[in-house]
Amino acid sequence: MTFELAASPDAPARARASVLDVVGDPRSVDDILLATSELVSNAVRHGDLSPDDVITVDVETSGEVVRVTVSHDGPPFDPLSARTGGGLGGFGLRIVGAVSKRWDVSHRDGRTETWFEV
């Protein structure tokens, strides 16, 4: 399932509700919702987006694996520096890494795409 959200402060909560509708209540639903919230929050806070911009969320389920991809037209960033963090905040991708089996970031065709699998 793919859905779009306005890049507004309530986007993380709307993303969690939509993802919950897709994945139902597997054992790892809390981890899935937390990681989704972190990725959408990062897009809103660090993606240089206006409330008129769109964040796309794609949720795929295959057997026991759930993959969530968050993409937007925001600028690329270096995931290695984000993984090490520093300063205030900067824990979003660390949280995603802690609750997921795999995750990564890519930049192509002017879009930033971050995904995780649980």
N, C-alpha and C positions, 0 to 999 in steps of 0.2 A: 504494500500500500504506500502511496506517495501522497503527501499533502503539503500545502504551503501555508506559511505564517507571515504576518507583517512583522518586521523587525522592531517590535515594541517591547516594553518592559514585561508585559504579561505573556510573551511568547513562550518562555520555558514552561509555565503552568499549562498553557494550551497544548504544547507539545507532549507533555506527560500524559494529559488526558487522552489525547489521540493515540499515543503509543499503547497505553493501557487497553484501549478498545481493541487494538490489533493483537497484542500478545496475551491478553486474558490474565490468568493468574499462575504462571509457571513459578517454580521454586525461586528463580532469580529475578522476579519482577521488580523488586526494590532496587537491585543493581542496575537493571535496564533503565528504570525511570530516573535514577540518580545520574547515570552517565548521559542520558538524553538531555536532562536539564542542564548539565555542565556544558555540553557542546552548544546547545542553543543559547545559553547565557553568554558563552564566549563570543558567539557570532554577534549578538546584540551589543555587548560591551566593547569588543575589540575589533569588530569587522568594519568599522567606519561606515556603518549603514544608517540610513534615515528610517523613520517609521513607515515610509512609503516603499522601502525596499522589501524584498521577499526572501525568506529563508525556506529552503526546500528540505523536507525530512522524508526519507525513504526507509521503510521498515520491511525487512525480509525475514521470513521464518523458514527454516529447513531442518526438519527433524528436531533435534534438541538445541540447535543454534539459532540465535536471534542476532541479526545484523541491522544496525541503525546507522544511516548515513545522513549527515547534515551538510548542506552546501549553500553557498551564497556568493554574491559578487564582490565580497570584501577582499582586501589586499592579502597577498600571501604572507605567511609568517614562518619562522624557523621552528619546527617542532622540537628540535634538540634543545634550544634555549628555553622553550616553554616547558620541556620535561624537567629541566633542572631548576626552573623557577628563580626565586630571589625577590626580595622586597616584599611589600604588602600584597596579599592575594597570590595569584599565580599557582593555585593548587588545583584548578579545574582539570587539567590534563593528567595531573598525578592521580587524581581521584578516578578518572576514566581508566587509566592504566591499572589501578589497584582492583577495580571491580570487573574488568573485562579480560577475556582470554587474549585478545589481540586488538590493536587499534593503530591507526595511521592517519596521515594528512597528505593530501596531494593538491596541486595547483595546476589547472589546465583550462584552456579557453577562457581565461579571465575569471575563473571561479575557484574558490577555496572549498575543498571537500574534506571533511573529517568523519571517520567511521570507527565503529567498535563492534566487536562480536562478544556475546556472552553465551 
